[in-house]
Amino acid sequence: MTTSFARKALLGTAIAASMGIGYAIGAQPHMAETVGLLQSARAELAAATPNKGGHRERALGMIDQAIAEVRAGMAFAGG
């Protein structure tokens, strides 16, 4: 299995799982898919070499913040 194939398979699994979670916690498939995509983006960014003058690290923090905001929105809408 190639690395590219493994990444695509992981992304597909994350998206499918996120969609299932979205329906389970209030049928918010777009928000749940967003979390999955952000998690995938974070994994790709984390795998990058850390020679970006601190920009990679700041981007990782921003992705974490975005994930938290999406989850907070889902929680707000669900309860």
mmCIF file of the C-alpha atoms, coordinates in Angstrom:
data_MODEL
# 
_entry.id   MODEL 
# 
loop_
_atom_site.group_PDB 
_atom_site.id 
_atom_site.type_symbol 
_atom_site.label_atom_id 
_atom_site.label_alt_id 
_atom_site.label_comp_id 
_atom_site.label_asym_id 
_atom_site.label_entity_id 
_atom_site.label_seq_id 
_atom_site.pdbx_PDB_ins_code 
_atom_site.Cartn_x 
_atom_site.Cartn_y 
_atom_site.Cartn_z 
_atom_site.occupancy 
_atom_site.B_iso_or_equiv 
_atom_site.pdbx_formal_charge 
_atom_site.auth_seq_id 
_atom_site.auth_comp_id 
_atom_site.auth_asym_id 
_atom_site.auth_atom_id 
_atom_site.pdbx_PDB_model_num 
ATOM 1  C CA . MET A 1 1  ? 0.000   0.000  0.000  1.00 0.00 ? 1  MET A CA 1 
ATOM 2  C CA . THR A 1 2  ? 1.478   3.335  -0.974 1.00 0.00 ? 2  THR A CA 1 
ATOM 3  C CA . THR A 1 3  ? 1.613   6.305  1.350  1.00 0.00 ? 3  THR A CA 1 
ATOM 4  C CA . SER A 1 4  ? -0.668  8.286  -0.955 1.00 0.00 ? 4  SER A CA 1 
ATOM 5  C CA . PHE A 1 5  ? -3.218  5.494  -1.016 1.00 0.00 ? 5  PHE A CA 1 
ATOM 6  C CA . ALA A 1 6  ? -3.043  5.148  2.763  1.00 0.00 ? 6  ALA A CA 1 
ATOM 7  C CA . ARG A 1 7  ? -3.673  8.884  3.190  1.00 0.00 ? 7  ARG A CA 1 
ATOM 8  C CA . LYS A 1 8  ? -6.645  8.764  0.841  1.00 0.00 ? 8  LYS A CA 1 
ATOM 9  C CA . ALA A 1 9  ? -8.040  5.747  2.663  1.00 0.00 ? 9  ALA A CA 1 
ATOM 10 C CA . LEU A 1 10 ? -7.575  7.507  6.013  1.00 0.00 ? 10 LEU A CA 1 
ATOM 11 C CA . LEU A 1 11 ? -9.281  10.635 4.691  1.00 0.00 ? 11 LEU A CA 1 
ATOM 12 C CA . GLY A 1 12 ? -12.198 8.592  3.353  1.00 0.00 ? 12 GLY A CA 1 
ATOM 13 C CA . THR A 1 13 ? -12.548 6.794  6.666  1.00 0.00 ? 13 THR A CA 1 
ATOM 14 C CA . ALA A 1 14 ? -12.431 10.077 8.587  1.00 0.00 ? 14 ALA A CA 1 
ATOM 15 C CA . ILE A 1 15 ? -15.084 11.616 6.364  1.00 0.00 ? 15 ILE A CA 1 
ATOM 16 C CA . ALA A 1 16 ? -17.348 8.576  6.642  1.00 0.00 ? 16 ALA A CA 1 
ATOM 17 C CA . ALA A 1 17 ? -16.932 8.453  10.413 1.00 0.00 ? 17 ALA A CA 1 
ATOM 18 C CA . SER A 1 18 ? -17.536 12.178 10.719 1.00 0.00 ? 18 SER A CA 1 
ATOM 19 C CA . MET A 1 19 ? -20.735 11.911 8.733  1.00 0.00 ? 19 MET A CA 1 
ATOM 20 C CA . GLY A 1 20 ? -21.940 9.087  10.975 1.00 0.00 ? 20 GLY A CA 1 
ATOM 21 C CA . ILE A 1 21 ? -21.094 11.080 14.081 1.00 0.00 ? 21 ILE A CA 1 
ATOM 22 C CA . GLY A 1 22 ? -22.904 14.087 12.618 1.00 0.00 ? 22 GLY A CA 1 
ATOM 23 C CA . TYR A 1 23 ? -26.140 12.174 12.227 1.00 0.00 ? 23 TYR A CA 1 
ATOM 24 C CA . ALA A 1 24 ? -25.771 10.665 15.680 1.00 0.00 ? 24 ALA A CA 1 
ATOM 25 C CA . ILE A 1 25 ? -25.390 14.035 17.427 1.00 0.00 ? 25 ILE A CA 1 
ATOM 26 C CA . GLY A 1 26 ? -28.060 16.034 15.711 1.00 0.00 ? 26 GLY A CA 1 
ATOM 27 C CA . ALA A 1 27 ? -27.838 15.391 11.990 1.00 0.00 ? 27 ALA A CA 1 
ATOM 28 C CA . GLN A 1 28 ? -25.190 18.006 11.256 1.00 0.00 ? 28 GLN A CA 1 
ATOM 29 C CA . PRO A 1 29 ? -23.374 16.232 8.435  1.00 0.00 ? 29 PRO A CA 1 
ATOM 30 C CA . HIS A 1 30 ? -21.687 19.324 7.021  1.00 0.00 ? 30 HIS A CA 1 
ATOM 31 C CA . MET A 1 31 ? -20.288 20.377 10.377 1.00 0.00 ? 31 MET A CA 1 
ATOM 32 C CA . ALA A 1 32 ? -19.158 16.821 11.128 1.00 0.00 ? 32 ALA A CA 1 
ATOM 33 C CA . GLU A 1 33 ? -17.516 16.526 7.722  1.00 0.00 ? 33 GLU A CA 1 
ATOM 34 C CA . THR A 1 34 ? -15.749 19.813 8.365  1.00 0.00 ? 34 THR A CA 1 
ATOM 35 C CA . VAL A 1 35 ? -14.225 18.409 11.563 1.00 0.00 ? 35 VAL A CA 1 
ATOM 36 C CA . GLY A 1 36 ? -12.995 15.363 9.643  1.00 0.00 ? 36 GLY A CA 1 
ATOM 37 C CA . LEU A 1 37 ? -11.458 17.477 6.914  1.00 0.00 ? 37 LEU A CA 1 
ATOM 38 C CA . LEU A 1 38 ? -9.783  19.766 9.444  1.00 0.00 ? 38 LEU A CA 1 
ATOM 39 C CA . GLN A 1 39 ? -8.380  16.741 11.269 1.00 0.00 ? 39 GLN A CA 1 
ATOM 40 C CA . SER A 1 40 ? -7.017  15.406 7.995  1.00 0.00 ? 40 SER A CA 1 
ATOM 41 C CA . ALA A 1 41 ? -5.479  18.780 7.160  1.00 0.00 ? 41 ALA A CA 1 
ATOM 42 C CA . ARG A 1 42 ? -3.915  18.892 10.624 1.00 0.00 ? 42 ARG A CA 1 
ATOM 43 C CA . ALA A 1 43 ? -2.380  15.444 10.149 1.00 0.00 ? 43 ALA A CA 1 
ATOM 44 C CA . GLU A 1 44 ? -0.872  16.465 6.810  1.00 0.00 ? 44 GLU A CA 1 
ATOM 45 C CA . LEU A 1 45 ? 0.495   19.690 8.271  1.00 0.00 ? 45 LEU A CA 1 
ATOM 46 C CA . ALA A 1 46 ? 1.903   17.872 11.308 1.00 0.00 ? 46 ALA A CA 1 
ATOM 47 C CA . ALA A 1 47 ? 3.754   15.531 8.938  1.00 0.00 ? 47 ALA A CA 1 
ATOM 48 C CA . ALA A 1 48 ? 5.443   18.466 7.184  1.00 0.00 ? 48 ALA A CA 1 
ATOM 49 C CA . THR A 1 49 ? 8.983   19.384 8.136  1.00 0.00 ? 49 THR A CA 1 
ATOM 50 C CA . PRO A 1 50 ? 9.086   22.127 10.785 1.00 0.00 ? 50 PRO A CA 1 
ATOM 51 C CA . ASN A 1 51 ? 11.262  24.535 8.814  1.00 0.00 ? 51 ASN A CA 1 
ATOM 52 C CA . LYS A 1 52 ? 8.643   27.155 8.012  1.00 0.00 ? 52 LYS A CA 1 
ATOM 53 C CA . GLY A 1 53 ? 9.706   29.962 10.343 1.00 0.00 ? 53 GLY A CA 1 
ATOM 54 C CA . GLY A 1 54 ? 7.000   29.184 12.886 1.00 0.00 ? 54 GLY A CA 1 
ATOM 55 C CA . HIS A 1 55 ? 4.171   29.405 10.343 1.00 0.00 ? 55 HIS A CA 1 
ATOM 56 C CA . ARG A 1 56 ? 3.513   25.655 10.424 1.00 0.00 ? 56 ARG A CA 1 
ATOM 57 C CA . GLU A 1 57 ? 3.162   25.713 14.203 1.00 0.00 ? 57 GLU A CA 1 
ATOM 58 C CA . ARG A 1 58 ? 0.823   28.732 14.098 1.00 0.00 ? 58 ARG A CA 1 
ATOM 59 C CA . ALA A 1 59 ? -1.241  27.022 11.390 1.00 0.00 ? 59 ALA A CA 1 
ATOM 60 C CA . LEU A 1 60 ? -1.531  23.902 13.567 1.00 0.00 ? 60 LEU A CA 1 
ATOM 61 C CA . GLY A 1 61 ? -2.830  26.090 16.390 1.00 0.00 ? 61 GLY A CA 1 
ATOM 62 C CA . MET A 1 62 ? -5.336  27.748 14.070 1.00 0.00 ? 62 MET A CA 1 
ATOM 63 C CA . ILE A 1 63 ? -6.593  24.374 12.857 1.00 0.00 ? 63 ILE A CA 1 
ATOM 64 C CA . ASP A 1 64 ? -6.997  23.259 16.480 1.00 0.00 ? 64 ASP A CA 1 
ATOM 65 C CA . GLN A 1 65 ? -8.956  26.457 17.156 1.00 0.00 ? 65 GLN A CA 1 
ATOM 66 C CA . ALA A 1 66 ? -11.131 25.881 14.077 1.00 0.00 ? 66 ALA A CA 1 
ATOM 67 C CA . ILE A 1 67 ? -11.902 22.316 15.166 1.00 0.00 ? 67 ILE A CA 1 
ATOM 68 C CA . ALA A 1 68 ? -12.862 23.571 18.634 1.00 0.00 ? 68 ALA A CA 1 
ATOM 69 C CA . GLU A 1 69 ? -15.119 26.269 17.156 1.00 0.00 ? 69 GLU A CA 1 
ATOM 70 C CA . VAL A 1 70 ? -16.898 23.830 14.836 1.00 0.00 ? 70 VAL A CA 1 
ATOM 71 C CA . ARG A 1 71 ? -17.441 21.408 17.714 1.00 0.00 ? 71 ARG A CA 1 
ATOM 72 C CA . ALA A 1 72 ? -18.716 24.269 19.908 1.00 0.00 ? 72 ALA A CA 1 
ATOM 73 C CA . GLY A 1 73 ? -21.168 25.227 17.168 1.00 0.00 ? 73 GLY A CA 1 
ATOM 74 C CA . MET A 1 74 ? -22.369 21.653 16.920 1.00 0.00 ? 74 MET A CA 1 
ATOM 75 C CA . ALA A 1 75 ? -22.811 21.464 20.692 1.00 0.00 ? 75 ALA A CA 1 
ATOM 76 C CA . PHE A 1 76 ? -24.704 24.757 20.717 1.00 0.00 ? 76 PHE A CA 1 
ATOM 77 C CA . ALA A 1 77 ? -27.052 23.625 17.965 1.00 0.00 ? 77 ALA A CA 1 
ATOM 78 C CA . GLY A 1 78 ? -27.545 20.224 19.558 1.00 0.00 ? 78 GLY A CA 1 
ATOM 79 C CA . GLY A 1 79 ? -28.454 21.425 23.006 1.00 0.00 ? 79 GLY A CA 1 
# 
